[in-house]
Amino acid sequence: MNKITKIDIITRPSKVEELKEAFNEIGITGMTFSHVLGCGQQKGKTKYYRGNKYSIDLLPKSKIEIVVCEVPVEVVVETAQEVLRTGEIGDGKIFIYPVENVIKVRTGEEGVDAL
């Protein structure tokens, strides 16, 4: 059985379309996108409104979830980094998890066949 891996990417919403196109080019067609709120170590950012300072603790982000077995994880990570890296705070994070099993509810198929 091929190794199945889940990759979660949290990044700027403005990069989603470019990332989706890049993933399509390397053979990834199944993805889940979610709009999320969050902040990293910088704890959001400080803004001014009518001269008063206020803090934005939770920033809008996009979460992309992918499960791969045919496309190497390294290729997915390299592609994501090429698209997302600007060198600025907020480029995002990539999380990689092993997947024990996948079961397609409709057919009962398991493992790679369920993908």
Secondary structure, DSSP 8 states (H G I E B T S, - for coil): ---EEEEEEEE-GGGHHHHHHHHHHTT----EEEEEEE--TT-SEEEEETTEEEEE-SEEEEEEEEEESSS-HHHHHHHHHHHH--SSTT--EEEEEEE---B-TTT--BGGGG-
